[in-house]
Amino acid sequence: MSQYLRHLAEQDAARRARAEAHLAELTAAFCDRVLADHAEDEHDRLVRLMCTPPQPRRTRARHTTGDQRR
């Protein structure tokens, strides 16, 4: 009987190892896809940025009350 239980425990350990390996593969594939999408989005953003002409700088008004106390 103990040999049978040991056999069942070994089968269970092997099944868990296969499930963990499969989950690791799925996780790696998902991360690769997310990173590729992010890289593509960043590339598209940079392409749009490089295609827009530069805007002239605007002069900004100073926001002072006129009183120079410090």
HELIX and SHEET records of a PDB file:
HELIX    1   1 SER A    2  CYS A   51  1                                  50    
END                                                                             
